């Protein structure tokens, strides 16, 4: 009997749900789409407000949604390519306009809209709008940078009549939200300060009583969705209504049991909370199973009817101590920044298709997280992130050093925050919320703002700022932070900027000491920022509103200097160096229990702030060909094997000693997982092994040990260590370099000297000379292992080289295994060197070049050859003399160079102006090494 009652109830529910969904689909929204042809008048001097906009000339047609840039309106660019800072700061608008613009057209209101409430929606505007109907101004204005601008047109439109609508958009700065206009909600560095409307433009008709907003707050413990309805009523009395609620899983199409509730709605605004049981079979949302539900609510109240549909996910993004969790499981964020970089349009895409490229590419590169730096994306971005299972950090549109100084700015941020909740709060991808980027000023203002949001909306985790340089802050979380974003703590660095150049390469280190005692999850701030030389052939991709004058400037400079044929190699060599540094950045974060994620700056290029081309992808989210997605996912994936070993370079009387850890942030344990490892010299395996282990969710330390003698390596070799989790796609690899310990340095017929005058005498005597001046005392550029940080234009004080460029098949390197670019074995040579500026040398050739930064494009070298008279010369500006028994790489380089110089192959091109070496190698006062923070 009980089962029969359950069956009858199920049938009744199914019939009711079918009727509800059928009636829903038949009730179309009443919307006028006002997109299309408009006329526009530019008004940078505000004549329209002073003398009446009707007297202005509206002869120019424009398509809306769109911008004045799209229409080619404004001041045409007159800048020509040049390495001056103005041209190199960012991409250049082909046509710029700042000020008010008036847009007007006629609209016809349907006859059946009588007694309706009419709401105008303008999606995504910079910055302030005002609206006129038939020449009469509405008494309100809107100023959101991140939410649609809404206007109530009810009193101004008459059903069945044609009206003229005029919109004034003013894109001038309204509040002080930004340092030098760099916040990405209002900037010319990434998106541009466009004028227009770029999203939906529509007027919707509503009945007198309607659902104005619906917020869905999931509770996975009770399997309930807590619904918060906001009802608007323009009736003069309280009305009774019925709201019908149902949710459908968007993937399986399985519906949750429907719910009906009687409600009472007062005049004005009424907020009602309803618990909706999602059932015992509810599916949870996460990166692996992004289960989305569509919740539909229909209100019937007297003669009024209103329908709302929102997507949501049943998920809990939370924390357990210093660990981030999703639905109770540990999660590790593998993220990059999104700074509103869309070079064709100068603004974010407003459709899902545009965002599929962004999130699809990020996912293909092993990421699960995007941080929106000092801006909030449009609805389409959240929708795609929801569907793909991405964890988003969203920020208020602010990056300022003056928090709290202007009460109007603070009020604006409070208002923007509420709009973010209303518009985007339901999206399960909206997991983290920062008040802004690197904020400084009155930090108590930020804490108060953050806590006010926490009290309203507990669906997200909050932090006061994404890092700060404010004195007394930034090295430890603020008291009420849910998570902490930083590049260092009071105990040390948590990103490679502070260690990779100053510490010899080691792969058994992590940041555990820096995060000890951390009480909330820590996410590393903007790691990477390793500049890659501009990809010159990218210029042809800029077919939209922005002109890559910065790229063109570099191209013209290279052409003028006869270096354009090297451009592709500059990109490849600097980019390959960036790859190895990004790999180690990511692996150190993964190795640190107490770190819950990283945020790269950046996986793709940042075309502003001095042309910061720090990406392995270009600004269009396209690969530069520096590493394949499969290779990148070896160290950026839910599961990553991590080898800990002490150094990159060895002699063959040592053993390679290592231990294997595994970072597992997949959905479940890997039980009885077979793990294979090998050490190879080219294609020859010289050692291998395997073991089985259960790899639990989280960080797994010391799964296996490796201890292999290197005695069988009899010549200088690059070895590759590989680890593979058998039966999965998870694997990883690392290079080490091994050199024979018992080698005699044979100078043969080569004379070694550290003195230029002595070198001249020897060369005049027809000798072969290896000139190795004291690198600490000669003129040139500080030798560094790491490349330019961020941008040589934005941070001009740094020693601005971008890594080694050499020909590995050059006979001088025959006994020195290397690729064409810097790898970890170059660390000792690079940091113990001064890079020579060889522009003025006529003749000769570099053996080892250093790629210069693109703001200078000089000919640089650290190993150079040439003939002088009857003599033959090699200049080495790295240290080939000190403690060679303790510096196997320097010793091996010396041996390789000497073998070449003593061979018949050593026949270098003539240096036609050898006296110039006196100025190039001129002694100067010894300088100390540049510190990691000196750029600031």
Helices and strands as residue ranges (DSSP letters): H 2-26, E 30-33, E 36-43, H 47-51, G 53-55, E 60-64, E 66-67, E 75-76, H 85-88, E 92-93, E 95-96, E 100-108, G 111-113, E 117-122, E 128-133, E 136-142, E 149-152, E 162-170, E 196-197, E 201-206, E 209-219, E 224-233, E 239-249, E 259-265, E 268-277, E 293-301, E 304-312, E 317-320, E 323-326, E 329-330, E 333-338, H 352-364, E 369-372, H 379-388, E 391-395, H 407-424, E 430-434, H 443-456, E 461-463, E 483-486, E 488-489, E 492-493, G 496-498, H 512-515, E 521-528, G 536-541, E 546-547, H 549-561, G 564-566, H 567-590, E 595-601, H 629-632, E 639-645, E 649-651, E 655-664, E 670-681, E 684-695, E 698-709, E 717-725, E 731-739, E 750-753, H 756-764, E 768-771, E 781-782, E 801-806, G 811-813, G 824-826, H 827-831, E 834-837, E 845-852, E 860-868, E 871-876, G 884-886, H 888-901, G 914-916, H 917-920
